[in-house]
Amino acid sequence: TQLYNGWDSKQAFKEAWELACNSSQGAIVVVPKNKIYHLKPIDFFGPCNSPLIVNIHGTIKATVHHSDYKAHGRRRWLYFANVQNLRVEGGGIINGNGRTWWQKSCRINIAIPCKEAPTALTFSQCSNLRVAGLRIRNAQQMHLSFNKCVNVKALNLSVTAPGNSPNTDGIHVSETHNIHIKNCVIKTGDDCISVVSGSQNVRATDITCGPGHGISIGSLGARNSAAYVSNVIVNRATISGTTNGVRIKTWQGGSGYAKNIKFQNIMVHNVSNPIIIDQNYCDHHKSPCPCKVSAVQVSNVIYENIRGTSASNVAVKFNCSRRFPCREIFLQNVAITSSKEDKEHTAEASCTNIRLSYRGNVFPPC
């Protein structure tokens, strides 16, 4: 099924999806190149009768009218749900047209009440999913979200938005198992990759990140909730000009765990917090955080072959819970210096409530 360009393309996309999804032959939906498709929020529901491919070669652009999103609770624009054996790929552009949303963000204007903005591209309850080769631009809020998915490959993606665009996470992973994010370039205004509760067996390899907030596990445990993340590997990443490098962030009052996490072969360039665990994370308007009796347990975290420069004096920061200290934390072959190396700017470590071990050369040490 081939789509045709025009101003409101929603009906054409809907008809093409229904035709392809109902086919027993393994259909392909093609979004042709050199064309722009203006699209209101749309849902692509499964299950489908056979494996399905969506080839995006042209540009899909979001409507700018916020009223179009009311029926979707302002939470999503392009939404795939309950689809098995799906491939969404091609060199096309998905443009969230997010500037009008950013202007009305409480992060930009604290006098404005905080409201959700749509995620540009969401996959929910999908299995055996491949998303590859897309260029995702200027999301209303998050760019790409995987929620409750199983067996996912996210490959060769380019995700970009201005560094000052609020809450524009690149790739967000929640309640998802067995996902491999590989060879992606992510430059946004928030986390390049964020992994939150319910996720396990997550791999991110060959990642270019920055600007933004770095690669994050969390936040976990907000509003006294239980959170569970395990078996995460970040391997071969270059992180440049971000507020954080590799970060684990949890709220006080939560419960559960973040465990079996490995950050390895990572270069950081002028990053404000290259290595950070913050178990006292809270909303930026509500610092300092109140002390609570419970916390998400952080354990078995390995930092191996991490090198580069820190934009702040504190290159390694472990701000762990007094009641639930970080444990089984390993630093191996770490070498981070200040990007302003002189007598007044020497990289150092700040370590509180942590049980850690060193292997090889580690600088700065706790």
MORA-V581533 format. One record per backbone hydrogen bond with DSSP energy under -0.5 kcal/mol. NH is the residue of the N-H (numbers start at 0). CO is the residue of the C=O. E is the energy in kcal/mol with one decimal. If there is no record, write none. Layout:
nh=NH co=CO e=E
nh=NH co=CO e=E
This chain:
nh=2 co=29 e=-2.1
nh=5 co=35 e=-0.8
nh=8 co=6 e=-0.9
nh=8 co=37 e=-2.6
nh=12 co=8 e=-2.3
nh=13 co=9 e=-2.7
nh=14 co=10 e=-2.5
nh=15 co=11 e=-2.3
nh=16 co=12 e=-2.5
nh=17 co=13 e=-2.3
nh=18 co=14 e=-2.2
nh=19 co=15 e=-2.4
nh=20 co=16 e=-3.3
nh=21 co=17 e=-1.8
nh=22 co=19 e=-0.9
nh=28 co=52 e=-3.0
nh=29 co=0 e=-3.0
nh=29 co=27 e=-0.5
nh=30 co=54 e=-3.3
nh=31 co=29 e=-0.7
nh=34 co=31 e=-0.6
nh=36 co=58 e=-3.0
nh=37 co=5 e=-1.5
nh=37 co=35 e=-0.5
nh=38 co=36 e=-0.5
nh=38 co=60 e=-3.0
nh=41 co=76 e=-2.8
nh=43 co=78 e=-3.6
nh=44 co=42 e=-0.6
nh=45 co=80 e=-2.2
nh=48 co=20 e=-2.8
nh=51 co=84 e=-2.0
nh=52 co=26 e=-1.9
nh=53 co=86 e=-3.3
nh=54 co=28 e=-3.2
nh=54 co=52 e=-0.6
nh=55 co=53 e=-0.7
nh=55 co=88 e=-3.3
nh=56 co=30 e=-2.7
nh=56 co=54 e=-0.7
nh=57 co=30 e=-1.3
nh=58 co=34 e=-2.8
nh=59 co=92 e=-2.9
nh=60 co=36 e=-3.3
nh=60 co=58 e=-0.5
nh=61 co=94 e=-2.5
nh=62 co=38 e=-1.5
nh=65 co=63 e=-0.7
nh=67 co=64 e=-1.6
nh=68 co=65 e=-1.8
nh=69 co=66 e=-1.2
nh=71 co=68 e=-1.3
nh=72 co=69 e=-1.7
nh=73 co=68 e=-2.1
nh=74 co=71 e=-1.6
nh=76 co=118 e=-1.8
nh=77 co=119 e=-2.4
nh=78 co=41 e=-1.9
nh=78 co=76 e=-0.6
nh=79 co=121 e=-2.9
nh=80 co=43 e=-2.1
nh=81 co=123 e=-2.3
nh=84 co=126 e=-2.0
nh=85 co=127 e=-0.9
nh=86 co=51 e=-2.2
nh=87 co=129 e=-2.8
nh=88 co=53 e=-2.5
nh=88 co=86 e=-0.5
nh=89 co=131 e=-0.9
nh=91 co=55 e=-2.4
nh=92 co=57 e=-1.9
nh=93 co=134 e=-2.8
nh=94 co=59 e=-3.2
nh=94 co=92 e=-0.6
nh=95 co=93 e=-0.6
nh=95 co=136 e=-2.9
nh=97 co=137 e=-1.9
nh=99 co=96 e=-0.5
nh=100 co=97 e=-0.8
nh=101 co=97 e=-2.3
nh=102 co=98 e=-2.1
nh=103 co=99 e=-0.6
nh=103 co=100 e=-0.7
nh=104 co=101 e=-1.8
nh=107 co=104 e=-0.9
nh=108 co=104 e=-2.3
nh=111 co=108 e=-2.1
nh=118 co=74 e=-1.9
nh=119 co=141 e=-2.6
nh=120 co=142 e=-1.8
nh=121 co=77 e=-2.8
nh=122 co=144 e=-2.7
nh=123 co=79 e=-2.8
nh=124 co=146 e=-2.5
nh=126 co=82 e=-1.4
nh=127 co=149 e=-1.8
nh=128 co=150 e=-2.3
nh=129 co=85 e=-2.2
nh=130 co=152 e=-3.0
nh=131 co=87 e=-2.0
nh=132 co=154 e=-2.0
nh=134 co=91 e=-2.2
nh=135 co=133 e=-0.6
nh=135 co=157 e=-2.8
nh=136 co=93 e=-3.2
nh=136 co=134 e=-0.5
nh=137 co=159 e=-2.2
nh=140 co=117 e=-1.0
nh=140 co=141 e=-0.7
nh=142 co=168 e=-2.6
nh=143 co=169 e=-1.5
nh=144 co=120 e=-2.5
nh=145 co=171 e=-2.8
nh=146 co=122 e=-3.0
nh=146 co=144 e=-0.5
nh=147 co=173 e=-2.2
nh=149 co=125 e=-2.2
nh=150 co=176 e=-1.9
nh=151 co=177 e=-2.6
nh=152 co=128 e=-2.3
nh=153 co=179 e=-2.8
nh=154 co=130 e=-2.4
nh=154 co=152 e=-0.6
nh=155 co=181 e=-2.0
nh=157 co=133 e=-2.3
nh=158 co=184 e=-3.0
nh=159 co=135 e=-2.3
nh=160 co=186 e=-2.5
nh=164 co=161 e=-1.9
nh=167 co=164 e=-0.8
nh=168 co=166 e=-1.4
nh=169 co=190 e=-2.8
nh=170 co=191 e=-2.1
nh=171 co=143 e=-2.9
nh=172 co=193 e=-3.0
nh=173 co=145 e=-2.8
nh=173 co=171 e=-0.5
nh=174 co=196 e=-1.9
nh=176 co=148 e=-2.3
nh=177 co=199 e=-1.7
nh=178 co=200 e=-1.9
nh=179 co=151 e=-2.3
nh=180 co=178 e=-0.5
nh=180 co=202 e=-3.2
nh=181 co=153 e=-2.7
nh=181 co=179 e=-0.6
nh=182 co=204 e=-2.0
nh=183 co=205 e=-0.8
nh=184 co=156 e=-2.5
nh=185 co=183 e=-0.5
nh=185 co=207 e=-3.2
nh=186 co=158 e=-3.2
nh=187 co=210 e=-1.8
nh=189 co=167 e=-0.7
nh=191 co=213 e=-2.7
nh=192 co=213 e=-0.9
nh=193 co=170 e=-2.5
nh=194 co=215 e=-2.1
nh=195 co=172 e=-3.0
nh=195 co=193 e=-0.5
nh=197 co=227 e=-2.6
nh=198 co=195 e=-1.0
nh=198 co=227 e=-0.6
nh=199 co=175 e=-1.8
nh=200 co=229 e=-1.3
nh=201 co=230 e=-2.3
nh=202 co=178 e=-2.7
nh=203 co=232 e=-2.6
nh=204 co=180 e=-2.6
nh=205 co=234 e=-1.6
nh=205 co=235 e=-0.7
nh=206 co=235 e=-1.8
nh=207 co=183 e=-2.6
nh=208 co=206 e=-0.5
nh=208 co=237 e=-3.0
nh=209 co=185 e=-2.0
nh=209 co=210 e=-0.7
nh=212 co=189 e=-2.3
nh=214 co=244 e=-2.9
nh=215 co=192 e=-3.0
nh=215 co=213 e=-0.5
nh=216 co=246 e=-2.7
nh=217 co=194 e=-2.6
nh=217 co=215 e=-0.7
nh=219 co=248 e=-1.3
nh=223 co=220 e=-0.8
nh=224 co=221 e=-1.2
nh=226 co=254 e=-2.6
nh=228 co=256 e=-2.1
nh=229 co=198 e=-1.6
nh=230 co=258 e=-1.2
nh=231 co=259 e=-1.8
nh=232 co=201 e=-2.7
nh=233 co=261 e=-2.9
nh=234 co=203 e=-2.7
nh=234 co=232 e=-0.5
nh=235 co=263 e=-1.8
nh=236 co=264 e=-1.3
nh=237 co=206 e=-2.7
nh=238 co=266 e=-3.1
nh=239 co=208 e=-2.6
nh=240 co=268 e=-2.8
nh=242 co=211 e=-2.0
nh=244 co=272 e=-2.7
nh=245 co=273 e=-2.5
nh=246 co=214 e=-2.7
nh=246 co=244 e=-0.5
nh=247 co=275 e=-1.8
nh=248 co=216 e=-2.6
nh=249 co=277 e=-2.6
nh=250 co=219 e=-3.0
nh=251 co=280 e=-0.5
nh=252 co=293 e=-3.1
nh=253 co=250 e=-1.2
nh=254 co=224 e=-1.8
nh=256 co=226 e=-1.9
nh=257 co=296 e=-2.6
nh=258 co=228 e=-2.2
nh=259 co=298 e=-0.9
nh=260 co=299 e=-2.1
nh=261 co=231 e=-2.7
nh=262 co=301 e=-3.1
nh=263 co=233 e=-2.9
nh=263 co=261 e=-0.5
nh=264 co=303 e=-2.0
nh=265 co=304 e=-1.8
nh=266 co=236 e=-2.6
nh=267 co=306 e=-2.8
nh=268 co=238 e=-2.7
nh=269 co=267 e=-0.5
nh=270 co=308 e=-1.7
nh=271 co=241 e=-2.2
nh=272 co=242 e=-0.6
nh=273 co=270 e=-0.6
nh=274 co=314 e=-1.8
nh=275 co=245 e=-2.1
nh=276 co=316 e=-2.3
nh=277 co=247 e=-3.1
nh=278 co=276 e=-0.5
nh=278 co=318 e=-3.0
nh=280 co=249 e=-2.1
nh=280 co=277 e=-0.6
nh=285 co=282 e=-2.2
nh=295 co=250 e=-0.5
nh=296 co=255 e=-2.4
nh=298 co=257 e=-2.2
nh=298 co=296 e=-0.5
nh=299 co=326 e=-1.3
nh=300 co=327 e=-1.5
nh=301 co=260 e=-2.6
nh=302 co=329 e=-2.8
nh=303 co=262 e=-2.9
nh=303 co=301 e=-0.5
nh=304 co=331 e=-2.2
nh=305 co=332 e=-1.0
nh=306 co=265 e=-2.4
nh=306 co=304 e=-0.5
nh=307 co=334 e=-1.8
nh=308 co=267 e=-2.3
nh=309 co=336 e=-2.7
nh=310 co=270 e=-2.1
nh=311 co=270 e=-0.6
nh=314 co=312 e=-1.0
nh=314 co=347 e=-2.1
nh=315 co=347 e=-1.4
nh=316 co=274 e=-2.7
nh=317 co=349 e=-3.1
nh=318 co=276 e=-3.2
nh=318 co=316 e=-0.6
nh=319 co=317 e=-0.9
nh=319 co=351 e=-1.8
nh=320 co=323 e=-0.6
nh=325 co=352 e=-1.8
nh=326 co=297 e=-2.0
nh=328 co=354 e=-1.8
nh=329 co=300 e=-2.9
nh=329 co=327 e=-0.5
nh=330 co=356 e=-2.5
nh=331 co=302 e=-3.0
nh=331 co=329 e=-0.5
nh=332 co=358 e=-1.6
nh=333 co=360 e=-1.6
nh=334 co=305 e=-2.6
nh=335 co=362 e=-2.2
nh=336 co=307 e=-2.3
nh=338 co=309 e=-3.0
nh=340 co=337 e=-1.0
nh=341 co=344 e=-1.3
nh=344 co=341 e=-0.5
nh=347 co=312 e=-2.8
nh=349 co=315 e=-2.9
nh=351 co=317 e=-3.0
nh=354 co=325 e=-2.3
nh=355 co=353 e=-0.6
nh=356 co=328 e=-2.5
nh=358 co=330 e=-2.5
nh=362 co=333 e=-2.4
